[in-house]
């Protein structure tokens, strides 16, 4: 494995952990009527590589599961990222 590949893997692990935690924090804040994490931030974290963390956060925290942007958007982002990963892997 090359150095850039190791860095990418470490980044993906970190962004997915952060995304999972942010979804949990937002759910906690929602239950307490506190200031919330903007939806654009939640979706943005998924787009930059945290789609697995977002999907797991939705499932674990039961958060944003009825919002169409999240119900359909997160799986689409995840599928696109998987397809991109497969495409990059097959071209090597």
C-alpha positions as a printed NumPy array, in Angstrom:
array([[  0.   ,   0.   ,   0.   ],
       [  1.37 ,   3.399,  -0.955],
       [  1.684,   6.346,   1.404],
       [ -1.167,   8.331,  -0.267],
       [ -3.435,   5.278,   0.035],
       [ -2.645,   5.014,   3.755],
       [ -3.412,   8.707,   4.226],
       [ -6.722,   8.306,   2.363],
       [ -7.722,   5.347,   4.528],
       [ -6.85 ,   7.234,   7.721],
       [ -8.843,  10.245,   6.487],
       [-11.88 ,   8.086,   5.701],
       [-11.76 ,   6.42 ,   9.114],
       [-11.484,   9.815,  10.84 ],
       [-14.222,  11.551,   8.828],
       [-16.621,   8.653,   9.35 ],
       [-16.002,   8.629,  13.118],
       [-16.484,  12.401,  13.27 ],
       [-19.65 ,  12.201,  11.181],
       [-21.112,   9.439,  13.359],
       [-20.46 ,  11.483,  16.499],
       [-21.87 ,  14.696,  14.964],
       [-25.121,  12.891,  14.09 ],
       [-25.325,  11.697,  17.708],
       [-24.654,  15.187,  19.062],
       [-27.321,  16.661,  16.795],
       [-29.844,  14.077,  17.993],
       [-28.934,  14.85 ,  21.611],
       [-29.413,  18.567,  20.953],
       [-32.718,  17.946,  19.176],
       [-34.106,  16.142,  22.219],
       [-33.142,  19.089,  24.445],
       [-34.317,  21.894,  22.117],
       [-30.765,  23.219,  21.832],
       [-28.967,  24.852,  18.903],
       [-28.72 ,  22.258,  16.121],
       [-26.106,  21.256,  13.598],
       [-27.213,  22.626,  10.191],
       [-28.5  ,  20.02 ,   7.728],
       [-25.982,  21.303,   5.181],
       [-23.188,  20.376,   7.601],
       [-24.604,  16.901,   8.179],
       [-24.924,  16.288,   4.436],
       [-21.561,  17.922,   3.727],
       [-19.795,  15.543,   6.087],
       [-21.296,  12.65 ,   4.127],
       [-20.236,  14.129,   0.796],
       [-16.599,  14.605,   1.812],
       [-16.266,  10.935,   2.732],
       [-18.352,  10.379,   5.854],
       [-21.29 ,   8.637,   4.194],
       [-20.799,   5.4  ,   6.15 ],
       [-20.667,   7.341,   9.423],
       [-23.769,   9.305,   8.396],
       [-25.702,   6.162,   7.514],
       [-24.636,   4.418,  10.73 ],
       [-25.448,   7.564,  12.72 ],
       [-28.924,   7.696,  11.222],
       [-29.49 ,   4.062,  12.166],
       [-27.869,   4.094,  15.619],
       [-29.374,   7.374,  16.787],
       [-32.613,   7.053,  14.781],
       [-31.892,  10.518,  13.501],
       [-33.089,  12.173,  10.301],
       [-34.551,   8.868,   9.104],
       [-37.806,  10.431,   7.891],
       [-36.289,  13.446,   6.128],
       [-36.224,  12.711,   2.387],
       [-32.894,  14.515,   1.94 ],
       [-31.335,  12.057,   4.353],
       [-33.494,   8.959,   3.799],
       [-32.616,   8.91 ,   0.091],
       [-29.635,  11.267,  -0.093],
       [-27.265,   9.456,   2.258],
       [-27.676,   6.055,   0.536],
       [-27.175,   7.751,  -2.863],
       [-24.02 ,   9.479,  -1.656],
       [-22.769,   6.182,  -0.209],
       [-23.515,   4.322,  -3.461],
       [-21.735,   6.999,  -5.51 ],
       [-18.697,   6.82 ,  -3.238],
       [-18.605,   3.027,  -3.47 ],
       [-18.872,   3.209,  -7.265],
       [-16.084,   5.801,  -7.372],
       [-13.907,   3.633,  -5.122],
       [-14.486,   0.573,  -7.281],
       [-13.735,   2.592, -10.398],
       [-10.492,   3.885,  -8.941],
       [ -9.51 ,   0.428,  -7.751],
       [-10.176,  -1.21 , -11.141],
       [ -8.131,   1.379, -13.039],
       [ -4.973,   0.528, -11.102]])
